[in-house]
């Protein structure tokens, strides 16, 4: 996977801006099944929360998102619309439940809409038109990858930052739902740093032919969450 561009201060500032909790994609309303898992007694502390997020990142949506992030970034860099279309289509369909699909596409569309209104990226207008022509919604990982490539942000730090934001959002959900204290949340975040690094490496070295997930409990929790009696989150 080509990634020879040097990281600049501008790249770093872009990543911190785009993947900040203040960036208007609405990530705070999604729990990736954690809300149901807490309700069901499957998550009651730091260890269970870390295990849930590890599974999501390494065997679930994160595994697929990492591969598609890399594919989309490379496709934009190579100006390969065929490969980009492949990544866009798979990001739209490779979700285990309706809520998981919404979690990805709603954030992806909000991300692209915000970038289009705040940055003068002519290439992004063309790609947005391509996505619309496919009658697809942009998955969040692919949306971030597309913008990172257009802005000349190197692949590895872009994917690391994306995974870090994914983990941080779910830790924040767990802190509110279990509930856990802020220090416990930070311990969980710290414990998951090696998982983020390993997931990034696996995505960069992986083969696209074995895309898939193996997280039936997370998928089950997401489906059950659709009819949960009281809900704070959308997934």
C-alpha positions in Angstrom: 0.0 0.0 0.0 1.7 3.2 -1.2 2.1 5.9 1.5 5.2 8.0 0.9 3.8 11.5 1.6 5.4 13.1 4.7 3.1 14.2 7.5 3.0 18.0 7.9 1.7 20.3 10.6 -1.3 21.0 8.3 -2.0 17.3 8.0 -2.0 16.9 11.8 -4.3 19.9 12.3 -6.7 18.5 9.6 -6.9 15.2 11.4 -7.4 16.7 14.8 -10.2 18.9 13.4 -12.0 16.3 11.3 -11.9 13.6 14.0 -12.6 15.8 16.9 -15.8 15.3 18.9 -16.8 18.8 17.9 -16.8 18.0 14.2 -20.5 17.8 13.3 -21.0 14.2 12.3 -23.1 13.3 15.4 -20.9 10.5 16.5 -21.9 11.0 20.2 -25.4 9.5 19.5 -24.1 6.1 18.4 -23.0 3.3 20.9 -22.3 0.4 18.5 -24.5 -1.9 20.5 -23.0 -0.9 23.9 -26.3 0.5 25.2 -28.0 -2.9 24.8 -25.0 -4.7 26.1 -25.1 -2.6 29.3 -28.8 -3.2 29.6 -28.3 -6.9 29.2 -25.5 -7.1 31.8 -22.8 -8.0 29.3 -20.9 -4.8 30.0 -20.5 -3.7 33.6 -17.0 -2.4 33.8 -13.7 -1.4 32.2 -12.7 -4.9 31.1 -16.0 -5.8 29.4 -16.1 -2.4 27.7 -12.5 -2.8 26.4 -13.3 -6.4 25.2 -16.4 -5.1 23.3 -14.5 -2.3 21.6 -11.6 -4.7 20.8 -13.9 -7.1 19.1 -15.6 -4.3 17.2 -12.3 -2.9 16.0 -10.5 -6.2 15.1 -13.3 -8.6 14.2 -16.3 -6.4 13.4 -17.0 -3.1 11.6 -13.5 -1.8 12.3 -11.9 -4.7 10.4 -14.0 -4.0 7.3 -13.7 -0.2 7.7 -9.9 -0.4 8.0 -9.5 -2.3 4.7 -12.0 -0.1 2.9 -10.3 3.0 4.3 -7.0 1.9 2.8 -8.7 0.9 -0.5 -10.5 4.3 -0.9 -7.4 6.3 0.1 -5.3 4.4 -2.5 -8.0 4.7 -5.2 -8.3 8.5 -4.8 -4.5 8.8 -4.8 -4.3 6.7 -8.0 -7.3 8.4 -9.6 -8.9 5.0 -9.9 -12.6 5.4 -10.0 -13.2 1.7 -10.5 -11.5 0.8 -7.2 -13.1 3.8 -5.5 -16.6 2.6 -6.6 -15.7 -0.9 -5.3 -14.9 0.6 -1.8 -17.9 2.9 -1.8 -20.3 0.1 -2.6 -18.9 -2.3 0.0 -18.8 0.4 2.7 -22.5 0.9 2.1 -23.6 -2.7 2.3 -21.2 -4.5 4.7 -23.1 -3.9 8.0 -24.8 -6.5 10.2 -27.9 -4.4 11.0 -29.9 -1.4 10.0 -28.6 0.6 13.0 -25.0 -0.2 12.2 -25.6 0.9 8.6 -27.1 4.2 9.8 -24.1 4.7 12.2 -21.7 4.5 9.3 -23.6 6.3 6.5 -25.2 9.1 8.5 -21.7 10.1 9.8 -20.2 9.6 6.4 -22.7 11.9 4.7 -22.4 14.5 7.5 -18.6 14.4 7.2 -18.6 15.0 3.4 -21.3 17.7 3.7 -19.3 19.6 6.2 -16.0 19.3 4.3 -17.8 20.5 1.1 -19.0 23.6 2.9 -15.7 24.4 4.6 -12.9 23.4 2.2 -12.4 24.2 -1.4 -11.7 20.7 -2.7 -12.8 20.5 -6.3 -12.0 16.8 -6.5 -14.4 16.1 -3.6 -17.2 17.6 -5.6 -16.5 15.2 -8.4 -16.4 12.2 -6.0 -19.6 13.3 -4.3 -21.2 13.3 -7.7 -19.9 9.8 -8.3 -21.3 8.6 -5.0 -24.7 10.2 -5.9 -24.6 8.5 -9.3 -24.2 5.1 -7.6 -27.3 5.8 -5.5 -25.2 5.0 -2.4 -24.5 6.6 0.9 -20.9 7.2 1.9 -19.6 5.0 4.7 -17.9 7.1 7.4 -14.5 5.3 7.0 -14.5 5.8 3.2 -15.6 9.4 3.5 -12.7 10.2 5.8 -10.3 8.3 3.6 -11.4 10.2 0.5 -10.9 13.5 2.1 -7.6 12.5 3.6 -6.3 11.5 0.2 -7.5 14.7 -1.4 -5.8 16.7 1.3 -2.5 14.8 0.9 -2.8 13.3 4.4 -0.7 10.1 4.6 -2.6 6.9 4.9 -1.1 5.5 8.1 -1.7 8.5 10.3 -5.1 9.1 8.8 -6.2 5.5 9.6 -4.6 5.6 13.1 -6.6 8.8 13.7 -9.8 7.4 12.4 -9.5 4.2 14.6 -8.5 6.4 17.6 -11.7 8.4 17.1 -13.8 5.3 16.7 -12.4 3.9 20.0 -12.7 7.2 21.8 -16.4 7.6 20.8 -17.2 4.1 22.1 -15.3 4.6 25.3 -17.2 7.9 25.9 -20.5 6.0 25.3 -19.4 3.4 27.9 -18.5 6.0 30.4 -22.0 7.4 30.2 -23.9 4.1 30.0 -22.3 1.8 32.5 -21.6 4.4 34.0 -17.8 4.6 34.5 -15.8 7.5 35.8 -13.6 9.6 33.6 -10.4 8.1 35.0 -11.7 4.6 34.2 -12.5 5.8 30.7 -9.0 7.1 30.2 -7.6 3.8 31.5 -9.7 2.0 28.9 -8.5 4.3 26.2 -4.9 3.8 27.2 -5.4 0.0 27.2 -6.7 0.1 23.7 -3.8 1.9 22.1 -2.0 -1.3 21.1 -5.2 -2.6 19.7 -5.5 0.5 17.5 -1.9 0.1 16.3 -2.4 -3.6 15.5 -5.7 -3.0 13.7 -4.1 -0.3 11.6 -1.2 -2.5 10.7 -3.6 -5.4 9.8 -5.6 -3.1 7.6 -2.6 -1.9 5.7 -1.2 -5.4 5.2 -4.5 -7.2 4.7 -6.0 -8.7 1.6 -9.4 -7.5 0.3 -10.5 -11.0 -0.6 -11.1 -11.9 3.0 -13.3 -9.0 4.0 -15.9 -9.9 6.6 -16.8 -9.8 10.3 -17.1 -12.3 13.1 -18.9 -10.5 15.8 -22.4 -12.1 16.1 -23.0 -10.8 19.7 -22.4 -7.2 18.6 -24.7 -7.7 15.6 -27.3 -9.3 17.9 -27.1 -6.4 20.4 -27.5 -3.9 17.5 -30.6 -5.7 16.3 -32.1 -6.0 19.8 -31.3 -2.3 20.4 -33.7 -1.4 17.6 -36.6 -2.3 19.9 -35.1 -1.5 23.3 -37.7 0.1 25.5 -35.6 3.1 26.6 -32.8 4.4 24.5 -30.3 7.2 24.7 -28.3 6.2 21.6 -29.2 5.5 18.0 -27.2 2.2 17.8 
